[in-house]
Amino acid sequence: MSGKSCALLVWVAIAVSSDVVAQPSDVRTVPITSAFTGAWYDPAQSGHGLLIEILPSNRILAFWFTFDVDGRQAWFGGDGQIDNNVAFIHATQGIGGRWIPNFDPSTYQSIPWGDLTLTFVDCDHGRVDFSGDGDSQVWGIGHMDLTRLTAPAGTCTPDTPPPPLGNLRFDLSFVNQSSPEFARFKSFVDDAVANPNDPPYAFKASDAAQMFRITGGQQYQTLAIHLADKQVTEAEASIAAGGSPAVSGDSYLEVGSMIGEIATVYAWCPNVTTAQKVRWAAYANQTLFNVWNPDAATWGGRSATWSGWSIDDPYDNYYYSFMRASMLWSLAANDPTIIKNGKNLRDYVTTDRLPRLVNAYALIPGGGSLEGTGYGTAHKDLFELYQWWKDSGGADVANANTHLTNTIKTWVHGTVPGFGFFHPTGDQSRDSSAAVYDYQRILMLWAVHLTNDAQAAALGSWWLSNIPIQVMNGFNSFYNMLPQGTGTTPADLTYRAAETGFTFARTSWASNATWLGIVMGQYNQSHAHKEQGGFTIWKNGWQAVTLNVFSSSGIEQGDEFNNVMRFERAGVIQRQREQASSIVAVSNYTTGPGGELHITGDVSPVYDSGSGVGWVRTIDFVDGVTTINDNLTLSRGAVGVWQMQVPTQPTIAGNLVTAGALRMEVLSPTNAQITAARVTSGDNSNFSQGWRIEVRGSSTNYRVQLATQ
């Protein structure tokens, strides 16, 4: 039967007599195999239903052909991941189309609809759970029982159901107890054993629990239990005093680490008493209820509501912390306590929170973080979480899509020649200079360890062998034990992660090469900066770079501090806007030998429609020379100022500007007015150095050539 015929069967509402078999919550579901391809519906609601196709590599395609609340035809769906007996889809809905011959691709949009979760109890019966996104009040949250309407040729023989998700496990087979890396970690833990009430900085109970698992030393189990119980005891005291425990601080940012500690000790240390387990469970369950139910959060029976920051945003680093706490505790305790939507924590994680995460990163397959490279380093925590889940019997989330694998490429190409610094995009809260540090090494170690792509792993290993950070001490010493692998020098001199917009080119992989970084992607995260359309140049040091790298705060986000066009109306900057529709429309991207790169992007969607800003930027990189061409369409009194930030004081001679090793020539307009000024402070901090070059004189076009000496 053709796909068109199957769709027609679902759409037309053929009345087929069949018994409805609801799926009780305690019914065990079966693995989803190719046998479940077909059309599915609810006979009690004949007239709409789903068309499902099982794809290779544990993927599923499903579309729901139905009607909206006003009776208009509507369809939504997409492809997603199969995790044994559950399939997750982050559905989209098409709008703006018309019947042929009036169909216009430029007006068609695919917008987020919500989440679909599919399960089956046998060959002919299943269930779809749904939750609408922004239109949840319209579409609601619920489920529909499914009965098979059509089947592919052959016999349906699903496999025996797999065993349930196991307890908390973590594969430590990579640990070599004879290695200096292990000795370094053991020394760190032994220091804590010797000073249990004053352990080394950032020491965690889970460090002791890991060492207990590796060596069996009872002193490590004793320390782990002591520290975990200390956290719970202090939390109980805070609650009894009418306050909130430390775990709730900064919008529960540290919940992943703190509850993760409780979980590992609870699961791995047999000397934890029954009384301790009861207390720890009460603390952990209340904490996680509060995380996922911010409007109903309580401590000690008292209201403790909070903002709910990022509980539904898988691209935000807070979400990784929430997921670490939830996943590890659900694996350690498998507690039946209801957390949200009538589900216990493990069910809520597996059918709701984890699918949201997996589907989100399937939408940025090119790698990298929408938060930028600063907060994007938090992917080290996300990738580690993938390891925990897989080792505990869950799906291989790391390889469910290409995001992790291509994040390796993003970091390899996004690190400047010499490997000491990386592309400084977004907030740089730890170190504004964008210097490579332990955290970037940990991120790459996990990515290399987890990816199934041997070529990408070799690139990551090569990067690891070249960065200046080769040994990690203290609270990061555990990660020294992850194998670095054997590397291969990259062949490509260019790379673009299309969804994040990070685009890179270099003249070679030598330390004295000229390197170019570009941002042309999405701007929808609070830690990202107003830098869409921006560029950065390195040759033996920063030559053109955001002034944020010279700030004391690392969070100077403004247009005026980045290498973008600055638009003003009546002296007021028309700023780039953080919103879902702020996506640069890239119409051309080509590369050539020697790192040659050409890219054109319409940056106008990043500004408010009433700003009067129309801006298309083309960047050409040929033989190490960067040419910037900006075409402007301005209205409502908007004025465009071409600007570039440089580390050293510029010298201006006509249309030529020299700043350090950078030579700048203004090609258009020919009568340009060029000025330069020292920038000493920003919105949040002072700048240790930095100058801004401004070019004025045109309302339609600027063309500037930049060469390094």
C-alpha positions as CSV (number, residue, x, y, z in Angstrom):
1,M,0.0,0.0,0.0
2,S,1.4,3.4,-0.9
3,G,2.1,6.1,1.7
4,K,-0.5,8.2,-0.1
5,S,-3.1,5.5,0.4
6,C,-2.3,5.0,4.0
7,A,-2.6,8.7,4.7
8,L,-6.0,8.7,3.0
9,L,-7.2,5.8,5.1
10,V,-6.4,7.8,8.3
11,W,-7.7,11.1,6.9
12,V,-11.0,9.9,5.5
13,A,-12.3,8.1,8.6
14,I,-13.1,4.6,7.5
15,A,-15.4,3.1,10.0
16,V,-13.8,-0.2,11.0
17,S,-15.4,-2.4,13.6
18,S,-12.9,-3.1,16.4
19,D,-12.8,-3.5,20.1
20,V,-11.1,-0.7,22.0
21,V,-8.4,-1.9,24.3
22,A,-7.3,0.8,26.8
23,Q,-3.8,0.6,28.1
24,P,-3.7,0.4,31.9
25,S,-0.8,2.0,33.6
26,D,0.5,-1.3,34.9
27,V,0.4,-3.1,31.5
28,R,3.9,-3.9,30.2
29,T,4.6,-2.5,26.8
30,V,6.5,-4.3,24.0
31,P,9.6,-3.1,22.0
32,I,8.8,-1.0,19.0
33,T,9.9,-2.7,15.8
34,S,9.2,-2.3,12.0
35,A,6.0,-4.4,12.6
36,F,4.3,-1.3,14.0
37,T,4.4,0.6,10.7
38,G,0.9,1.4,9.6
39,A,-2.2,3.5,10.2
40,W,-3.6,3.8,13.8
41,Y,-6.7,5.3,15.2
42,D,-9.3,5.1,18.0
43,P,-12.5,3.4,16.7
44,A,-14.5,5.4,19.2
45,Q,-13.3,8.5,17.4
46,S,-13.2,7.3,13.8
47,G,-12.3,10.2,11.6
48,H,-8.8,11.0,12.6
49,G,-5.7,9.1,13.5
50,L,-1.9,8.6,13.0
51,L,0.2,7.3,10.2
52,I,3.4,5.7,11.7
53,E,6.5,4.4,9.9
54,I,9.5,2.8,11.7
55,L,12.8,4.0,10.3
56,P,16.3,2.6,10.5
57,S,18.6,3.5,13.4
58,N,15.8,3.3,16.0
59,R,14.0,6.3,14.5
60,I,10.2,6.7,14.0
61,L,8.1,8.9,11.8
62,A,4.5,9.7,12.9
63,F,1.9,12.2,11.8
64,W,-1.4,12.8,13.3
65,F,-4.1,13.8,10.9
66,T,-6.9,15.5,12.8
67,F,-8.8,18.8,13.5
68,D,-8.3,21.8,15.7
69,V,-10.7,23.0,18.3
70,D,-12.5,25.1,15.7
71,G,-13.0,22.1,13.4
72,R,-10.4,23.0,10.8
73,Q,-8.2,20.3,9.4
74,A,-4.8,20.0,11.2
75,W,-1.9,17.7,11.0
76,F,1.3,17.6,13.0
77,G,4.1,15.2,13.7
78,G,7.7,14.5,12.8
79,D,10.5,12.0,13.4
80,G,11.8,11.0,16.7
81,Q,13.8,8.4,18.7
82,I,12.8,4.9,19.8
83,D,14.0,3.9,23.2
84,N,13.2,0.1,23.3
85,N,9.5,0.2,24.0
86,V,8.8,3.9,23.9
87,A,9.0,6.4,21.0
88,F,9.4,10.1,21.5
89,I,8.6,12.8,18.9
90,H,8.8,16.6,19.2
91,A,6.0,17.3,16.8
92,T,5.8,20.3,14.4
93,Q,2.8,21.7,12.5
94,G,2.8,23.1,9.0
95,I,1.2,26.5,8.4
96,G,1.1,29.0,5.6
97,G,0.6,26.6,2.8
98,R,-1.9,26.7,-0.1
99,W,-3.3,24.2,-2.5
100,I,-1.5,23.9,-5.8
101,P,-0.8,25.8,-8.0
102,N,-0.8,28.5,-5.4
103,F,1.6,26.8,-3.0
104,D,4.4,29.3,-2.1
105,P,7.3,27.7,-0.2
106,S,8.3,31.1,1.1
107,T,5.1,31.4,3.1
108,Y,5.2,27.9,4.5
109,Q,6.5,27.4,8.1
110,S,7.0,24.4,10.3
111,I,6.3,25.5,13.9
112,P,6.7,23.6,17.2
113,W,3.5,21.8,18.2
114,G,4.4,19.8,21.3
115,D,5.4,16.3,22.3
116,L,4.1,12.8,21.3
117,T,5.0,9.6,23.2
118,L,4.0,6.3,21.6
119,T,3.8,2.9,23.3
120,F,2.3,-0.5,22.3
121,V,1.0,-3.4,24.4
122,D,0.7,-5.8,21.5
123,C,0.7,-5.9,17.7
124,D,-2.6,-4.2,17.4
125,H,-3.0,-1.9,20.3
126,G,-1.2,1.0,21.7
127,R,-1.4,4.6,23.1
128,V,-0.3,8.1,22.2
129,D,0.3,10.6,25.0
130,F,0.4,14.2,23.9
131,S,1.3,17.6,25.3
132,G,1.0,20.8,23.3
133,D,3.8,23.4,23.6
134,G,2.8,27.1,23.4
135,D,-0.7,26.2,22.5
136,S,-1.2,23.7,25.4
137,Q,-4.4,25.5,26.4
138,V,-5.7,24.8,22.9
139,W,-4.4,21.3,22.4
140,G,-4.2,20.3,26.1
141,I,-2.4,17.4,27.7
142,G,-3.7,13.8,27.5
143,H,-3.7,10.6,25.6
144,M,-5.6,8.6,23.0
145,D,-5.8,4.8,22.8
146,L,-4.8,3.3,19.5
147,T,-6.0,0.4,17.4
148,R,-4.3,-0.8,14.3
149,L,-6.1,0.2,11.0
150,T,-3.6,-1.1,8.5
151,A,-0.5,-3.3,8.6
152,P,2.5,-3.9,6.4
153,A,2.9,-7.2,4.6
154,G,4.1,-10.0,6.9
155,T,3.5,-11.2,10.4
156,C,3.7,-9.0,13.5
157,T,6.1,-10.7,15.9
158,P,7.5,-8.2,18.4
159,D,10.4,-9.2,20.5
160,T,10.2,-10.3,24.1
161,P,10.0,-7.2,26.3
162,P,13.4,-6.0,27.5
163,P,14.1,-6.0,31.2
164,P,13.1,-2.8,33.0
165,L,15.5,0.1,33.3
166,G,18.1,-0.9,35.9
167,N,19.4,0.7,39.0
168,L,22.0,3.5,39.0
169,R,25.1,2.2,37.3
170,F,28.3,3.8,35.9
171,D,30.8,1.9,33.9
172,L,34.3,2.4,35.4
173,S,36.1,0.0,33.1
174,F,38.2,2.9,31.8
175,V,39.9,3.3,35.2
176,N,43.5,2.1,35.3
177,Q,44.5,1.8,39.0
178,S,48.1,1.7,38.0
179,S,48.0,5.0,36.2
180,P,49.2,8.4,37.5
181,E,45.7,9.7,36.7
182,F,44.2,7.3,39.2
183,A,46.8,8.2,41.8
184,R,46.0,11.8,41.4
185,F,42.3,11.2,41.9
186,K,43.0,8.9,44.9
187,S,45.2,11.5,46.5
188,F,42.3,14.0,46.2
189,V,39.9,11.6,47.9
190,D,42.4,10.6,50.5
191,D,42.8,14.2,51.5
192,A,39.0,14.3,52.2
193,V,39.2,11.1,54.2
194,A,41.8,12.7,56.4
195,N,39.7,15.9,56.8
196,P,36.1,14.8,56.5
197,N,34.7,18.0,58.0
198,D,36.9,20.2,55.9
199,P,37.5,18.3,52.6
200,P,39.2,19.9,49.6
201,Y,37.4,22.6,47.5
202,A,34.4,21.3,45.7
203,F,34.8,17.7,47.0
204,K,31.6,15.7,46.7
205,A,30.2,12.7,48.4
206,S,30.0,11.1,45.0
207,D,33.8,11.3,44.7
208,A,34.1,9.1,47.7
209,A,31.4,6.8,46.5
210,Q,33.2,6.4,43.2
211,M,36.4,5.5,45.0
212,F,34.6,3.0,47.1
213,R,33.3,1.3,44.0
214,I,36.7,1.2,42.4
215,T,38.7,0.0,45.5
216,G,36.2,-1.3,48.0
217,G,37.9,0.7,50.7
218,Q,35.5,1.1,53.6
219,Q,37.0,4.5,54.5
220,Y,35.5,5.8,51.3
221,Q,32.1,4.4,52.0
222,T,32.2,5.9,55.5
223,L,33.1,9.3,54.1
224,A,30.5,9.2,51.3
225,I,27.7,8.4,53.8
226,H,28.9,11.1,56.2
227,L,28.9,13.8,53.5
228,A,25.5,12.8,52.0
229,D,23.9,12.6,55.5
230,K,25.4,16.0,56.4
231,Q,23.7,17.6,53.4
232,V,20.4,16.1,54.4
233,T,20.8,17.0,58.0
234,E,21.6,20.7,57.2
235,A,18.6,20.8,54.8
236,E,16.3,19.5,57.5
237,A,17.6,22.1,60.0
238,S,17.0,24.9,57.5
239,I,13.5,23.7,56.9
240,A,12.8,23.3,60.6
241,A,13.9,26.9,61.1
242,G,11.4,28.1,58.6
243,G,13.8,28.6,55.7
244,S,14.7,26.8,52.5
245,P,17.7,24.5,52.1
246,A,20.8,25.3,50.1
247,V,19.7,23.1,47.2
248,S,17.0,25.6,46.3
249,G,19.6,28.4,45.9
250,D,20.0,30.3,42.6
251,S,16.8,28.7,41.2
252,Y,18.0,25.2,42.0
253,L,21.1,25.5,39.9
254,E,23.1,23.1,42.0
255,V,20.4,20.5,42.4
256,G,22.1,18.1,39.9
257,S,25.3,18.0,41.9
258,M,23.6,17.9,45.3
259,I,20.9,15.3,44.7
260,G,23.2,13.4,42.4
261,E,25.5,13.0,45.4
262,I,22.6,11.6,47.5
263,A,21.6,9.3,44.7
264,T,25.1,7.7,44.2
265,V,25.6,7.1,47.9
266,Y,22.1,5.8,48.3
267,A,22.6,3.3,45.4
268,W,26.2,2.2,46.0
269,C,26.9,2.3,49.7
270,P,25.3,-0.7,51.5
271,N,26.0,0.7,54.9
272,V,23.4,3.4,54.4
273,T,20.8,2.7,57.1
274,T,17.1,2.2,56.4
275,A,16.4,5.3,58.5
276,Q,18.8,7.4,56.5
277,K,17.3,6.1,53.3
278,V,13.8,7.3,54.4
279,R,15.1,10.7,55.3
280,W,17.1,11.1,52.2
281,A,14.2,10.0,50.0
282,A,11.9,12.5,51.7
283,Y,14.4,15.3,51.0
284,A,15.2,14.2,47.4
285,N,11.5,13.7,46.5
286,Q,10.4,17.1,47.9
287,T,13.3,18.8,46.1
288,L,12.4,17.3,42.7
289,F,8.7,17.9,43.2
290,N,9.7,21.6,43.8
291,V,11.9,21.7,40.7
292,W,9.2,20.5,38.3
293,N,6.3,22.2,40.1
294,P,7.5,25.7,40.8
295,D,4.1,27.2,41.5
296,A,3.3,24.4,44.0
297,A,6.7,24.2,45.6
298,T,6.9,23.9,49.4
299,W,9.3,23.4,52.2
300,G,8.1,22.1,55.6
301,G,4.5,22.6,54.4
302,R,5.2,26.3,53.7
303,S,4.8,27.8,50.2
304,A,8.2,28.1,48.5
305,T,7.2,29.0,45.0
306,W,10.0,30.0,42.5
307,S,10.3,31.2,38.9
308,G,10.6,27.8,37.3
309,W,13.5,29.1,35.2
310,S,14.3,26.8,32.3
311,I,12.4,23.7,33.5
312,D,11.1,23.5,29.9
313,D,14.2,24.7,28.1
314,P,16.6,21.8,27.2
315,Y,19.0,24.3,25.6
316,D,19.7,26.0,29.0
317,N,22.4,24.8,31.3
318,Y,20.0,24.7,34.2
319,Y,18.0,22.0,32.5
320,Y,21.1,19.7,32.6
321,S,21.2,20.1,36.4
322,F,17.5,19.4,36.8
323,M,17.9,16.3,34.6
324,R,21.0,15.0,36.4
325,A,19.1,15.2,39.7
326,S,16.0,13.6,38.3
327,M,17.7,10.9,36.3
328,L,20.1,9.8,38.9
329,W,17.6,9.8,41.8
330,S,15.0,8.0,39.6
331,L,17.6,5.3,38.9
332,A,18.9,5.1,42.5
333,A,15.5,4.9,44.3
334,N,12.8,4.2,41.6
335,D,10.5,5.9,44.2
336,P,6.7,5.6,43.5
337,T,6.1,9.1,44.8
338,I,4.1,11.1,42.3
339,I,6.2,14.0,40.9
340,K,4.0,15.5,38.1
341,N,1.1,14.8,35.8
342,G,0.2,11.7,37.8
343,K,3.6,10.1,37.1
344,N,6.4,9.0,39.4
345,L,9.9,10.4,38.8
346,R,11.1,7.6,36.6
347,D,8.0,7.7,34.4
348,Y,8.2,11.4,34.2
349,V,11.8,11.3,33.1
350,T,11.4,8.6,30.6
351,T,8.2,9.7,29.0
352,D,8.4,13.5,29.2
353,R,11.7,15.2,30.3
354,L,14.2,13.0,28.5
355,P,12.2,13.0,25.2
356,R,12.1,16.8,25.3
357,L,15.9,16.8,25.7
358,V,16.6,14.3,22.9
359,N,14.3,15.9,20.5
360,A,15.7,19.4,21.2
361,Y,19.2,18.3,20.3
362,A,18.1,16.5,17.2
363,L,17.1,20.0,16.0
364,I,20.7,21.3,16.2
365,P,22.6,18.4,14.6
366,G,25.5,20.6,13.6
367,G,26.7,20.7,17.3
368,G,27.5,23.5,19.7
369,S,25.3,25.4,22.1
370,L,22.7,28.1,21.5
371,E,23.9,29.7,24.7
372,G,27.4,30.3,23.1
373,T,30.7,28.9,23.9
374,G,30.9,30.1,27.5
375,Y,27.8,28.5,29.0
376,G,28.0,25.9,26.2
377,T,30.8,24.4,28.1
378,A,28.1,23.0,30.4
379,H,27.7,20.3,27.7
380,K,30.3,18.5,29.7
381,D,27.6,17.8,32.3
382,L,25.1,16.9,29.7
383,F,27.4,14.4,28.0
384,E,28.3,12.8,31.3
385,L,24.6,12.4,32.0
386,Y,24.3,10.4,28.7
387,Q,26.9,8.0,30.1
388,W,25.0,7.5,33.4
389,W,21.8,6.8,31.5
390,K,23.3,4.4,29.0
391,D,25.2,2.5,31.7
392,S,22.0,2.1,33.7
393,G,20.2,0.4,30.9
394,G,18.7,3.4,29.1
395,A,19.0,4.4,25.5
396,D,22.3,5.6,23.9
397,V,21.2,9.2,24.0
398,A,24.7,10.4,23.0
399,N,24.2,8.8,19.5
400,A,20.5,9.3,19.1
401,N,21.4,12.2,16.8
402,T,24.6,13.9,15.6
403,H,24.7,16.7,18.1
404,L,27.4,15.3,20.4
405,T,29.5,14.0,17.5
406,N,29.4,17.3,15.7
407,T,30.0,19.3,18.9
408,I,33.5,17.7,18.6
409,K,34.0,19.4,15.3
410,T,32.5,22.7,16.6
411,W,35.1,22.8,19.3
412,V,38.0,21.6,17.2
413,H,37.4,24.3,14.5
414,G,36.3,26.9,17.1
415,T,39.6,26.8,18.9
416,V,42.0,29.4,17.6
417,P,45.5,28.6,16.2
418,G,47.8,27.7,19.1
419,F,44.9,26.1,21.0
420,G,45.0,28.5,23.9
421,F,41.7,30.2,23.3
422,F,38.3,29.5,21.7
423,H,35.6,31.5,19.8
424,P,34.2,33.9,22.5
425,T,30.5,33.8,21.9
426,G,27.9,34.5,24.5
427,D,28.5,35.1,28.3
428,Q,32.0,34.0,29.5
429,S,31.2,34.0,33.2
430,R,34.2,31.9,34.5
431,D,37.0,33.6,32.5
432,S,36.1,36.5,30.1
433,S,39.2,35.9,28.0
434,A,37.9,32.6,26.5
435,A,41.0,30.7,27.5
436,V,40.9,26.9,27.2
437,Y,40.5,25.4,30.7
438,D,39.7,22.1,32.4
439,Y,36.0,22.4,31.6
440,Q,36.6,22.3,27.8
441,R,38.9,19.4,28.2
442,I,36.3,17.5,30.2
443,L,33.6,18.2,27.5
444,M,35.9,16.8,24.8
445,L,36.9,13.8,26.8
446,W,33.2,12.8,27.3
447,A,32.4,13.4,23.6
448,V,35.3,11.3,22.5
449,H,34.4,8.6,24.9
450,L,30.8,8.5,23.9
451,T,30.6,9.0,20.1
452,N,30.2,6.1,17.8
453,D,31.9,8.1,15.0
454,A,35.6,7.0,14.9
455,Q,36.6,9.8,12.7
456,A,35.1,12.4,14.9
457,A,36.6,10.8,18.0
458,A,40.1,10.9,16.3
459,L,39.6,14.7,15.7
460,G,38.7,15.2,19.4
461,S,41.7,13.1,20.5
462,W,44.0,15.2,18.4
463,W,42.5,18.4,19.9
464,L,43.0,17.0,23.4
465,S,46.7,16.2,22.7
466,N,47.3,19.8,21.5
467,I,45.5,22.1,24.0
468,P,47.7,23.4,26.9
469,I,45.6,21.7,29.6
470,Q,47.0,18.2,29.8
471,V,46.6,17.5,33.6
472,M,43.6,18.3,35.8
473,N,43.8,18.5,39.5
474,G,41.5,18.7,42.5
475,F,37.8,18.4,41.8
476,N,38.4,17.7,38.1
477,S,41.0,15.0,38.7
478,F,38.4,12.2,38.2
479,Y,38.1,13.1,34.6
480,N,41.8,12.6,34.0
481,M,41.1,8.9,34.0
482,L,38.9,9.1,30.8
483,P,41.0,7.9,27.9
484,Q,42.2,10.6,25.5
485,G,42.6,8.3,22.5
486,T,44.8,8.6,19.5
487,G,44.3,11.7,17.3
488,T,44.3,12.6,13.6
489,T,45.1,16.1,12.3
490,P,41.9,17.5,10.7
491,A,41.8,17.7,6.9
492,D,39.1,20.4,6.7
493,L,40.0,24.0,7.2
494,T,36.3,25.1,7.5
495,Y,33.2,24.1,9.4
496,R,29.7,25.4,9.9
497,A,27.3,24.4,12.6
498,A,24.2,25.7,10.8
499,E,21.7,25.8,13.7
500,T,23.9,27.6,16.3
501,G,25.4,29.6,13.4
502,F,29.1,29.1,14.4
503,T,31.1,29.2,11.2
504,F,34.9,28.8,11.0
505,A,37.7,29.1,8.5
506,R,41.5,29.1,8.8
507,T,44.4,29.2,6.4
508,S,46.1,26.2,8.0
509,W,46.4,24.2,11.2
510,A,49.7,25.9,12.0
511,S,50.0,28.1,15.1
512,N,50.6,31.2,13.0
513,A,47.5,30.7,10.8
514,T,44.8,33.3,10.2
515,W,41.5,32.2,11.8
516,L,38.0,33.6,11.2
517,G,34.9,32.9,13.4
518,I,31.4,34.0,12.4
519,V,28.0,33.9,14.1
520,M,25.0,33.5,11.8
521,G,22.3,31.4,13.5
522,Q,19.7,31.7,16.2
523,Y,19.4,34.1,19.0
524,N,17.0,32.7,21.6
525,Q,18.9,32.2,24.8
526,S,19.6,34.6,27.6
527,H,23.3,33.8,27.8
528,A,23.8,34.4,24.1
529,H,24.9,37.9,22.9
530,K,23.7,40.4,20.4
531,E,26.3,39.2,17.9
532,Q,24.4,37.7,15.0
533,G,26.3,38.6,11.9
534,G,29.4,39.2,13.9
535,F,33.0,38.1,13.1
536,T,36.2,37.4,15.0
537,I,39.7,37.4,13.6
538,W,42.8,35.8,15.2
539,K,46.4,35.8,14.0
540,N,49.0,35.4,16.8
541,G,46.4,37.0,19.0
542,W,43.0,38.6,18.8
543,Q,42.9,41.1,15.9
544,A,39.2,41.8,15.8
545,V,37.2,40.5,18.8
546,T,34.2,41.3,21.0
547,L,35.2,43.6,23.8
548,N,33.6,41.1,26.2
549,V,36.9,39.3,26.3
550,F,38.5,42.3,28.0
551,S,35.6,42.8,30.5
552,S,35.8,42.0,34.2
553,S,32.3,40.4,34.1
554,G,32.3,38.4,30.9
555,I,28.6,39.3,30.4
556,E,28.8,42.4,28.2
557,Q,26.1,41.4,25.7
558,G,25.4,44.7,23.8
559,D,25.5,45.3,20.1
560,E,28.0,48.1,20.6
561,F,30.6,45.6,22.0
562,N,30.4,43.2,19.1
563,N,31.6,43.2,15.5
564,V,28.1,43.8,14.0
565,M,26.4,46.7,12.3
566,R,25.0,49.1,14.9
567,F,21.7,50.6,14.1
568,E,20.3,53.8,15.8
569,R,17.2,55.8,15.7
570,A,17.3,59.3,17.2
571,G,20.5,58.2,19.0
572,V,18.9,55.1,20.5
573,I,20.4,51.7,19.6
574,Q,18.0,49.3,17.9
575,R,19.1,46.1,19.5
576,Q,19.1,42.5,18.4
577,R,16.3,40.7,20.1
578,E,16.4,37.4,21.9
579,Q,13.3,35.7,20.6
580,A,12.2,32.5,18.8
581,S,12.0,34.2,15.4
582,S,15.5,35.7,15.7
583,I,17.1,33.5,13.1
584,V,19.6,34.7,10.5
585,A,18.5,33.5,7.0
586,V,21.6,32.2,5.4
587,S,21.2,32.2,1.6
588,N,24.7,31.2,0.5
589,Y,27.5,29.1,2.1
590,T,30.3,27.8,0.1
591,T,33.9,26.8,0.8
592,G,37.1,26.2,-1.2
593,P,40.7,25.2,-0.9
594,G,43.0,26.8,1.5
595,G,40.2,27.6,4.0
596,E,38.3,29.7,1.5
597,L,34.8,30.6,2.7
598,H,31.8,32.6,1.5
599,I,28.7,33.2,3.5
600,T,25.7,35.5,3.1
601,G,23.0,36.0,5.8
602,D,20.0,38.2,6.2
603,V,20.3,39.4,9.8
604,S,17.1,41.5,9.6
605,P,14.9,38.9,11.4
606,V,17.0,39.4,14.6
607,Y,15.6,42.9,15.0
608,D,12.1,44.0,15.8
609,S,9.9,44.6,12.8
610,G,9.4,48.2,13.8
611,S,13.1,49.0,14.1
612,G,13.5,50.1,10.5
613,V,16.5,47.7,10.1
614,G,17.1,45.7,7.0
615,W,20.6,44.2,6.9
616,V,22.3,41.5,4.7
617,R,25.9,40.7,5.4
618,T,28.3,38.8,3.1
619,I,31.6,37.6,4.4
620,D,34.3,36.3,2.1
621,F,37.5,34.7,3.4
622,V,40.1,34.1,0.7
623,D,43.9,33.6,1.3
624,G,43.5,34.9,4.8
625,V,41.9,38.1,3.7
626,T,38.4,38.8,5.1
627,T,36.0,41.1,3.1
628,I,32.8,42.3,4.7
629,N,30.0,43.5,2.5
630,D,26.9,45.0,4.2
631,N,23.8,45.9,2.2
632,L,21.3,48.0,4.2
633,T,17.6,48.8,3.7
634,L,16.7,51.3,6.3
635,S,13.5,53.1,7.2
636,R,11.8,55.0,10.0
637,G,14.9,57.2,10.5
638,A,17.3,54.3,11.2
639,V,21.0,54.9,10.7
640,G,23.6,52.2,10.3
641,V,27.1,52.5,11.7
642,W,29.8,50.0,10.7
643,Q,31.8,49.1,13.7
644,M,34.7,46.8,14.7
645,Q,36.3,46.2,18.1
646,V,40.1,45.8,18.3
647,P,42.5,45.2,21.2
648,T,45.0,48.0,20.4
649,Q,44.8,51.6,19.5
650,P,44.2,52.1,15.7
651,T,46.0,54.4,13.4
652,I,43.8,56.1,10.7
653,A,45.1,57.3,7.4
654,G,42.4,58.2,4.9
655,N,40.4,55.0,4.2
656,L,43.2,52.8,5.7
657,V,43.3,51.8,9.4
658,T,46.0,49.8,11.1
659,A,45.5,48.1,14.5
660,G,48.1,45.7,15.7
661,A,48.6,43.1,13.0
662,L,45.3,44.0,11.3
663,R,45.1,46.2,8.2
664,M,41.7,47.6,7.4
665,E,40.6,49.3,4.2
666,V,37.2,50.8,3.7
667,L,36.2,50.2,0.0
668,S,32.7,51.6,0.3
669,P,31.7,54.3,0.8
670,T,34.6,56.1,-0.7
671,N,33.9,59.2,1.4
672,A,33.7,57.3,4.6
673,Q,34.1,59.1,8.0
674,I,36.3,56.8,10.1
675,T,36.8,57.3,13.9
676,A,38.2,55.3,16.7
677,A,37.7,55.6,20.5
678,R,38.9,53.8,23.6
679,V,36.1,51.9,25.3
680,T,36.6,51.8,29.0
681,S,33.4,50.4,30.4
682,G,30.3,48.5,29.5
683,D,26.9,47.8,31.0
684,N,28.2,45.6,33.8
685,S,31.9,46.1,34.1
686,N,35.1,47.8,33.0
687,F,37.3,46.9,30.0
688,S,41.0,46.3,30.6
689,Q,41.7,47.2,27.0
690,G,39.8,47.7,23.7
691,W,39.1,50.3,21.0
692,R,36.1,50.7,18.7
693,I,36.5,51.7,15.1
694,E,33.4,53.3,13.5
695,V,32.7,53.9,9.9
696,R,29.9,56.3,8.8
697,G,28.8,57.8,5.5
698,S,26.3,55.4,3.8
699,S,22.7,54.4,4.2
700,T,22.9,51.5,1.7
701,N,26.3,49.8,1.6
702,Y,29.5,49.3,3.5
703,R,32.4,47.2,2.1
704,V,35.5,46.7,4.2
705,Q,38.6,44.5,3.7
706,L,40.6,43.1,6.6
707,A,44.1,41.6,6.2
708,T,46.5,40.3,8.8
709,Q,50.2,41.0,8.6
